[in-house]
Amino acid sequence: MAANLLFSFDDLSRKDKAVRDVEKYFRRAGANPVSVDVDSRIKRTSGVSYREIGLTFSDSQVVKLRVKRPGDIFQVLLNRKVVPMANQDDHVKAIGEIVQAMDRGRTAFQRRLSRARVELPKRMKTAAPRMEKRLEAKRDALRDAVDDARQQLAELRPAS
């Protein structure tokens, strides 16, 4: 028996039964989604109106399911790349295919993720410059204290 999910396009939300079923099928297939997001905006590509359901998994991989107006999935994106489906009529088997694709591409995805540079926001500043100035001032004060101590020591020693 083919397990087909039918989404309610107009009322699509995180609480929709079909969305919860997708999450459940992914868990059964061995991939645990840590977050599920349903985009409220209707998008349009190649004359097709759709809404997106985004699933983020524990290894940071992202699956986006694009749902058409009739309520069926017409495109699947894995890490921003379109994934062709062999079993598009049976959603449970299709989810198994997606999980296999995630497993196959996990090492390459992790490698790309580790090479990505993360820039700090412009308004975020590090404390290093202020700390450096404070430490330089402390060093200079200690040098002055050592010089004063040496001078006092020289005054206390008898002249020979």
Phi and psi in degrees as GROMACS dihedral restraints (atoms count N, CA, C in turn):
[ dihedral_restraints ]
;  ai    aj    ak    al  type     phi  dphi    fc
    3     4     5     6     1   -80.4    20    10
    4     5     6     7     1   130.4    20    10
    6     7     8     9     1   -97.1    20    10
    7     8     9    10     1   106.3    20    10
    9    10    11    12     1  -108.0    20    10
   10    11    12    13     1   138.6    20    10
   12    13    14    15     1  -103.5    20    10
   13    14    15    16     1   137.1    20    10
   15    16    17    18     1  -123.2    20    10
   16    17    18    19     1   118.3    20    10
   18    19    20    21     1   -92.0    20    10
   19    20    21    22     1   148.7    20    10
   21    22    23    24     1   -89.2    20    10
   22    23    24    25     1   103.5    20    10
   24    25    26    27     1   -60.8    20    10
   25    26    27    28     1   -47.0    20    10
   27    28    29    30     1   -73.2    20    10
   28    29    30    31     1   -32.4    20    10
   30    31    32    33     1  -107.7    20    10
   31    32    33    34     1    25.7    20    10
   33    34    35    36     1   -66.7    20    10
   34    35    36    37     1   122.9    20    10
   36    37    38    39     1  -150.4    20    10
   37    38    39    40     1   175.8    20    10
   39    40    41    42     1   -62.7    20    10
   40    41    42    43     1   -26.9    20    10
   42    43    44    45     1   -90.2    20    10
   43    44    45    46     1    -2.0    20    10
   45    46    47    48     1   -61.0    20    10
   46    47    48    49     1   139.7    20    10
   48    49    50    51     1   -60.0    20    10
   49    50    51    52     1   -41.3    20    10
   51    52    53    54     1   -64.5    20    10
   52    53    54    55     1   -37.2    20    10
   54    55    56    57     1   -66.0    20    10
   55    56    57    58     1   -42.2    20    10
   57    58    59    60     1   -64.8    20    10
   58    59    60    61     1   -36.7    20    10
   60    61    62    63     1   -65.2    20    10
   61    62    63    64     1   -40.8    20    10
   63    64    65    66     1   -58.9    20    10
   64    65    66    67     1   -45.9    20    10
   66    67    68    69     1   -59.9    20    10
   67    68    69    70     1   -42.9    20    10
   69    70    71    72     1   -64.0    20    10
   70    71    72    73     1   -43.9    20    10
   72    73    74    75     1   -64.9    20    10
   73    74    75    76     1   -36.4    20    10
   75    76    77    78     1   -65.6    20    10
   76    77    78    79     1   -40.5    20    10
   78    79    80    81     1   -62.7    20    10
   79    80    81    82     1   -42.6    20    10
   81    82    83    84     1   -63.9    20    10
   82    83    84    85     1   -31.9    20    10
   84    85    86    87     1   -79.8    20    10
   85    86    87    88     1    -6.6    20    10
   87    88    89    90     1   102.2    20    10
   88    89    90    91     1     9.0    20    10
   90    91    92    93     1  -118.5    20    10
   91    92    93    94     1   117.0    20    10
   93    94    95    96     1   -95.7    20    10
   94    95    96    97     1   111.7    20    10
   96    97    98    99     1   -72.6    20    10
   97    98    99   100     1   132.1    20    10
   99   100   101   102     1   -91.6    20    10
  100   101   102   103     1   -23.4    20    10
  102   103   104   105     1  -149.0    20    10
  103   104   105   106     1   146.7    20    10
  105   106   107   108     1  -127.3    20    10
  106   107   108   109     1   122.3    20    10
  108   109   110   111     1  -121.4    20    10
  109   110   111   112     1   134.6    20    10
  111   112   113   114     1  -113.3    20    10
  112   113   114   115     1   118.3    20    10
  114   115   116   117     1   -73.1    20    10
  115   116   117   118     1   129.1    20    10
  117   118   119   120     1   -80.5    20    10
  118   119   120   121     1   -17.9    20    10
  120   121   122   123     1   -82.3    20    10
  121   122   123   124     1   145.3    20    10
  123   124   125   126     1   -93.3    20    10
  124   125   126   127     1   125.5    20    10
  126   127   128   129     1  -107.5    20    10
  127   128   129   130     1   167.3    20    10
  129   130   131   132     1  -141.5    20    10
  130   131   132   133     1   129.5    20    10
  132   133   134   135     1  -140.7    20    10
  133   134   135   136     1   131.3    20    10
  135   136   137   138     1    50.9    20    10
  136   137   138   139     1    39.3    20    10
  138   139   140   141     1    78.1    20    10
  139   140   141   142     1     8.0    20    10
  141   142   143   144     1  -112.1    20    10
  142   143   144   145     1   123.7    20    10
  144   145   146   147     1   -86.2    20    10
  145   146   147   148     1   136.1    20    10
  147   148   149   150     1  -151.5    20    10
  148   149   150   151     1   164.6    20    10
  150   151   152   153     1  -125.7    20    10
  151   152   153   154     1   154.1    20    10
  153   154   155   156     1  -110.4    20    10
  154   155   156   157     1   140.9    20    10
  156   157   158   159     1  -114.4    20    10
  157   158   159   160     1   117.9    20    10
  159   160   161   162     1  -105.6    20    10
  160   161   162   163     1   129.8    20    10
  162   163   164   165     1  -118.1    20    10
  163   164   165   166     1   124.5    20    10
  165   166   167   168     1  -107.8    20    10
  166   167   168   169     1   132.1    20    10
  168   169   170   171     1  -103.9    20    10
  169   170   171   172     1   169.7    20    10
  171   172   173   174     1   -62.8    20    10
  172   173   174   175     1   -23.7    20    10
  174   175   176   177     1   -94.1    20    10
  175   176   177   178     1    16.0    20    10
  177   178   179   180     1    75.2    20    10
  178   179   180   181     1     5.6    20    10
  180   181   182   183     1   -75.5    20    10
  181   182   183   184     1   148.2    20    10
  183   184   185   186     1  -124.0    20    10
  184   185   186   187     1   130.0    20    10
  186   187   188   189     1  -114.9    20    10
  187   188   189   190     1   128.6    20    10
  189   190   191   192     1  -116.3    20    10
  190   191   192   193     1   126.5    20    10
  192   193   194   195     1  -103.7    20    10
  193   194   195   196     1   123.7    20    10
  195   196   197   198     1   -98.7    20    10
  196   197   198   199     1   120.6    20    10
  198   199   200   201     1  -107.7    20    10
  199   200   201   202     1   126.8    20    10
  201   202   203   204     1   -81.5    20    10
  202   203   204   205     1   172.3    20    10
  204   205   206   207     1   -55.5    20    10
  205   206   207   208     1   -42.5    20    10
  207   208   209   210     1   -63.9    20    10
  208   209   210   211     1   -14.7    20    10
  210   211   212   213     1   105.6    20    10
  211   212   213   214     1     6.5    20    10
  213   214   215   216     1  -106.7    20    10
  214   215   216   217     1   160.0    20    10
  216   217   218   219     1   -82.1    20    10
  217   218   219   220     1   128.3    20    10
  219   220   221   222     1  -111.4    20    10
  220   221   222   223     1   -14.7    20    10
  222   223   224   225     1  -154.8    20    10
  223   224   225   226     1   143.4    20    10
  225   226   227   228     1  -123.2    20    10
  226   227   228   229     1   130.7    20    10
  228   229   230   231     1  -115.1    20    10
  229   230   231   232     1   131.9    20    10
  231   232   233   234     1  -117.2    20    10
  232   233   234   235     1   114.9    20    10
  234   235   236   237     1    52.7    20    10
  235   236   237   238     1    47.5    20    10
  237   238   239   240     1    70.2    20    10
  238   239   240   241     1    11.2    20    10
  240   241   242   243     1  -117.8    20    10
  241   242   243   244     1   137.7    20    10
  243   244   245   246     1   -69.6    20    10
  244   245   246   247     1   134.0    20    10
  246   247   248   249     1  -111.4    20    10
  247   248   249   250     1   121.2    20    10
  249   250   251   252     1   -74.2    20    10
  250   251   252   253     1   143.2    20    10
  252   253   254   255     1  -112.7    20    10
  253   254   255   256     1   131.1    20    10
  255   256   257   258     1   -83.7    20    10
  256   257   258   259     1   -37.3    20    10
  258   259   260   261     1  -107.5    20    10
  259   260   261   262     1    62.2    20    10
  261   262   263   264     1   -74.8    20    10
  262   263   264   265     1   -16.7    20    10
  264   265   266   267     1   -83.9    20    10
  265   266   267   268     1   -23.0    20    10
  267   268   269   270     1  -110.6    20    10
  268   269   270   271     1   104.1    20    10
  270   271   272   273     1   -65.0    20    10
  271   272   273   274     1   -33.1    20    10
  273   274   275   276     1   -65.6    20    10
  274   275   276   277     1   -44.4    20    10
  276   277   278   279     1   -66.6    20    10
  277   278   279   280     1   -36.7    20    10
  279   280   281   282     1   -63.8    20    10
  280   281   282   283     1   -39.7    20    10
  282   283   284   285     1   -64.9    20    10
  283   284   285   286     1   -38.6    20    10
  285   286   287   288     1   -60.0    20    10
  286   287   288   289     1   -40.0    20    10
  288   289   290   291     1   -63.2    20    10
  289   290   291   292     1   -42.0    20    10
  291   292   293   294     1   -63.0    20    10
  292   293   294   295     1   -42.8    20    10
  294   295   296   297     1   -64.3    20    10
  295   296   297   298     1   -39.7    20    10
  297   298   299   300     1   -63.3    20    10
  298   299   300   301     1   -40.9    20    10
  300   301   302   303     1   -64.4    20    10
  301   302   303   304     1   -37.1    20    10
  303   304   305   306     1   -64.2    20    10
  304   305   306   307     1   -43.0    20    10
  306   307   308   309     1   -64.6    20    10
  307   308   309   310     1   -42.4    20    10
  309   310   311   312     1   -64.1    20    10
  310   311   312   313     1   -38.3    20    10
  312   313   314   315     1   -97.2    20    10
  313   314   315   316     1     7.7    20    10
  315   316   317   318     1   -62.2    20    10
  316   317   318   319     1   -45.9    20    10
  318   319   320   321     1   -66.0    20    10
  319   320   321   322     1   -42.0    20    10
  321   322   323   324     1   -65.0    20    10
  322   323   324   325     1   -39.5    20    10
  324   325   326   327     1   -64.0    20    10
  325   326   327   328     1   -45.0    20    10
  327   328   329   330     1   -63.8    20    10
  328   329   330   331     1   -37.3    20    10
  330   331   332   333     1   -63.9    20    10
  331   332   333   334     1   -45.5    20    10
  333   334   335   336     1   -63.3    20    10
  334   335   336   337     1   -39.4    20    10
  336   337   338   339     1   -65.4    20    10
  337   338   339   340     1   -38.3    20    10
  339   340   341   342     1   -72.1    20    10
  340   341   342   343     1   -26.1    20    10
  342   343   344   345     1   -84.5    20    10
  343   344   345   346     1   -14.8    20    10
  345   346   347   348     1   -69.7    20    10
  346   347   348   349     1   130.8    20    10
  348   349   350   351     1   -86.0    20    10
  349   350   351   352     1   136.6    20    10
  351   352   353   354     1  -108.6    20    10
  352   353   354   355     1   118.5    20    10
  354   355   356   357     1   -88.0    20    10
  355   356   357   358     1   140.9    20    10
  357   358   359   360     1   -73.4    20    10
  358   359   360   361     1   146.3    20    10
  360   361   362   363     1   -60.3    20    10
  361   362   363   364     1   148.3    20    10
  363   364   365   366     1   -62.3    20    10
  364   365   366   367     1   -32.6    20    10
  366   367   368   369     1   -80.1    20    10
  367   368   369   370     1   -11.9    20    10
  369   370   371   372     1   -84.9    20    10
  370   371   372   373     1   127.2    20    10
  372   373   374   375     1  -121.0    20    10
  373   374   375   376     1   149.0    20    10
  375   376   377   378     1   -92.0    20    10
  376   377   378   379     1   154.5    20    10
  378   379   380   381     1   -84.2    20    10
  379   380   381   382     1    -3.1    20    10
  381   382   383   384     1   -57.8    20    10
  382   383   384   385     1   -47.5    20    10
  384   385   386   387     1   -61.2    20    10
  385   386   387   388     1   -42.1    20    10
  387   388   389   390     1   -67.1    20    10
  388   389   390   391     1   -39.9    20    10
  390   391   392   393     1   -65.0    20    10
  391   392   393   394     1   -38.7    20    10
  393   394   395   396     1   -62.3    20    10
  394   395   396   397     1   -44.2    20    10
  396   397   398   399     1   -63.6    20    10
  397   398   399   400     1   -40.4    20    10
  399   400   401   402     1   -64.7    20    10
  400   401   402   403     1   -42.0    20    10
  402   403   404   405     1   -68.6    20    10
  403   404   405   406     1   -36.3    20    10
  405   406   407   408     1   -64.2    20    10
  406   407   408   409     1   -40.7    20    10
  408   409   410   411     1   -64.3    20    10
  409   410   411   412     1   -39.8    20    10
  411   412   413   414     1   -65.5    20    10
  412   413   414   415     1   -42.2    20    10
  414   415   416   417     1   -61.5    20    10
  415   416   417   418     1   -45.2    20    10
  417   418   419   420     1   -63.3    20    10
  418   419   420   421     1   -39.3    20    10
  420   421   422   423     1   -65.4    20    10
  421   422   423   424     1   -39.0    20    10
  423   424   425   426     1   -67.2    20    10
  424   425   426   427     1   -38.7    20    10
  426   427   428   429     1   -61.4    20    10
  427   428   429   430     1   -43.4    20    10
  429   430   431   432     1   -62.3    20    10
  430   431   432   433     1   -40.9    20    10
  432   433   434   435     1   -65.0    20    10
  433   434   435   436     1   -39.8    20    10
  435   436   437   438     1   -66.3    20    10
  436   437   438   439     1   -42.2    20    10
  438   439   440   441     1   -62.2    20    10
  439   440   441   442     1   -42.2    20    10
  441   442   443   444     1   -62.8    20    10
  442   443   444   445     1   -41.1    20    10
  444   445   446   447     1   -65.5    20    10
  445   446   447   448     1   -41.6    20    10
  447   448   449   450     1   -64.4    20    10
  448   449   450   451     1   -38.7    20    10
  450   451   452   453     1   -65.7    20    10
  451   452   453   454     1   -43.4    20    10
  453   454   455   456     1   -64.0    20    10
  454   455   456   457     1   -38.8    20    10
  456   457   458   459     1   -64.9    20    10
  457   458   459   460     1   -40.1    20    10
  459   460   461   462     1   -67.0    20    10
  460   461   462   463     1   -35.1    20    10
  462   463   464   465     1   -69.7    20    10
  463   464   465   466     1   -32.7    20    10
  465   466   467   468     1   -79.5    20    10
  466   467   468   469     1   -26.8    20    10
  468   469   470   471     1   -71.2    20    10
  469   470   471   472     1   139.4    20    10
  471   472   473   474     1   -71.7    20    10
  472   473   474   475     1   144.6    20    10
  474   475   476   477     1   -73.0    20    10
  475   476   477   478     1   128.2    20    10
